[in-house]
Amino acid sequence: MTFDIVKEMIAGQLRVDASTITENSRLVEDLKADSANVMVMIMDLEDRFGITVEDDQIMRLKTVGDVVKYIDSLK
């Protein structure tokens, strides 16, 4: 499931407990990601899923659920 993969990737990168991450977790406010974290996360997701995230979409990805839905829409 896409959510589980994304959750584990975010937990590893941001050093947060994966069990605390939900689809409603906000990347910046809840998980304390900064712009550098987000860019690394996007590059990792692109590699892992074989996708390209358009620059104009990055700012729209506010929650873990947003990321999951975006990835699923490209599959």
Backbone hydrogen bonds in HBPLUS format (Angstrom, degrees):
<---DONOR---> <-ACCEPTOR-->    atom                        ^
c    i                          cat <-CA-CA->   ^        H-A-AA   ^      H-
h    n   atom  resd res      DA  || num        DHA   H-A  angle D-A-AA Bond
n    s   type  num  typ     dist DA aas  dist angle  dist       angle   num
A0005-ILE N   A0001-MET O   3.38 MM   4  6.77 160.1  2.43 154.2 159.3     1
A0006-VAL N   A0002-THR O   2.94 MM   4  6.15 172.5  1.95 163.4 165.4     2
A0007-LYS N   A0003-PHE O   2.77 MM   4  5.87 163.0  1.80 153.8 159.2     3
A0008-GLU N   A0004-ASP O   3.08 MM   4  6.20 163.0  2.11 144.1 148.0     4
A0009-MET N   A0005-ILE O   3.02 MM   4  6.24 157.6  2.07 149.8 156.2     5
A0010-ILE N   A0006-VAL O   2.91 MM   4  6.11 165.3  1.93 156.7 160.2     6
A0011-ALA N   A0007-LYS O   2.88 MM   4  6.02 163.4  1.91 151.6 156.8     7
A0012-GLY N   A0008-GLU O   3.02 MM   4  6.14 159.0  2.07 144.2 149.3     8
A0013-GLN N   A0009-MET O   3.00 MM   4  6.19 162.6  2.03 148.4 153.5     9
A0014-LEU N   A0010-ILE O   2.83 MM   4  5.84 172.6  1.84 158.4 161.0    10
A0015-ARG N   A0011-ALA O   2.86 MM   4  5.31 116.0  2.27 131.3 143.4    11
A0016-VAL N   A0011-ALA O   3.13 MM   5  4.82 146.5  2.24 125.0 134.5    12
A0020-THR N   A0017-ASP O   2.93 MM   3  5.62 160.9  1.97 120.5 126.8    13
A0021-ILE N   A0018-ALA O   3.09 MM   3  5.39 161.6  2.12 111.1 116.9    14
A0025-SER N   A0022-THR O   3.09 MM   3  5.20 162.1  2.12 105.9 111.5    15
A0065-GLY N   A0023-GLU O   2.74 MM  42  4.14 143.3  1.87 135.4 127.0    16
A0064-VAL N   A0025-SER O   2.93 MM  39  5.75 147.9  2.04 157.3 167.5    17
A0030-ASP N   A0026-ARG O   3.04 MM   4  5.02 137.2  2.23 119.9 132.8    18
A0031-LEU N   A0026-ARG O   3.05 MM   5  6.38 149.0  2.15 162.7 170.0    19
A0027-LEU N   A0062-LYS O   2.92 MM  35  5.95 157.6  1.97 148.8 156.1    20
A0033-ALA N   A0027-LEU O   2.98 MM   6  5.61 165.0  2.00 142.3 142.3    21
A0032-LYS N   A0028-VAL O   3.07 MM   4  4.69 125.4  2.38 116.9 122.8    22
A0038-VAL N   A0034-ASP O   2.98 MM   4  6.29 159.6  2.02 158.3 164.4    23
A0039-MET N   A0035-SER O   3.03 MM   4  6.25 158.0  2.08 146.2 151.5    24
A0040-VAL N   A0036-ALA O   3.04 MM   4  6.28 163.4  2.07 153.1 157.0    25
A0041-MET N   A0037-ASN O   2.87 MM   4  6.03 159.7  1.91 149.7 156.1    26
A0042-ILE N   A0038-VAL O   2.87 MM   4  6.09 159.0  1.91 151.0 156.2    27
A0043-MET N   A0039-MET O   3.02 MM   4  6.28 162.6  2.06 148.0 152.3    28
A0044-ASP N   A0040-VAL O   2.90 MM   4  6.13 159.7  1.94 152.4 158.2    29
A0045-LEU N   A0041-MET O   2.84 MM   4  6.07 158.1  1.89 152.2 158.4    30
A0046-GLU N   A0042-ILE O   2.88 MM   4  6.08 157.5  1.93 150.8 157.1    31
A0047-ASP N   A0043-MET O   3.03 MM   4  6.29 159.4  2.08 146.8 151.8    32
A0048-ARG N   A0044-ASP O   2.85 MM   4  6.03 166.5  1.87 151.8 156.0    33
A0049-PHE N   A0045-LEU O   2.88 MM   4  5.85 164.8  1.90 152.0 155.5    34
A0050-GLY N   A0046-GLU O   2.82 MM   4  5.31 122.0  2.16 134.0 145.3    35
A0051-ILE N   A0046-GLU O   3.14 MM   5  4.71 139.4  2.31 121.3 130.9    36
A0057-GLN N   A0054-GLU O   2.89 MM   3  5.36 150.1  1.98 114.6 124.2    37
A0058-ILE N   A0055-ASP O   3.24 MM   3  5.45 137.6  2.44 101.7 112.3    38
A0060-ARG N   A0057-GLN O   2.88 MM   3  5.23 144.7  2.01 110.2 121.7    39
A0061-LEU N   A0058-ILE O   3.16 MM   3  5.51 159.7  2.20 110.4 116.6    40
A0066-ASP N   A0063-THR O   3.10 MM   3  5.08 120.1  2.47  93.4 107.8    41
A0067-VAL N   A0063-THR O   3.20 MM   4  6.60 154.9  2.26 147.6 153.3    42
A0068-VAL N   A0064-VAL O   2.99 MM   4  6.33 161.8  2.03 153.3 158.0    43
A0069-LYS N   A0065-GLY O   2.88 MM   4  6.06 169.7  1.89 155.4 157.8    44
A0070-TYR N   A0066-ASP O   2.97 MM   4  6.08 157.4  2.03 145.7 152.2    45
A0071-ILE N   A0067-VAL O   2.95 MM   4  6.21 165.0  1.98 154.4 158.1    46
A0072-ASP N   A0068-VAL O   2.92 MM   4  6.12 169.5  1.93 155.7 158.9    47
A0073-SER N   A0069-LYS O   2.91 MM   4  6.07 140.3  2.07 141.0 151.7    48
A0074-LEU N   A0071-ILE O   3.00 MM   3  5.35 147.7  2.11 107.5 117.3    49
A0075-LYS N   A0072-ASP O   3.33 MM   3  5.29 155.8  2.39  98.9 105.8    50
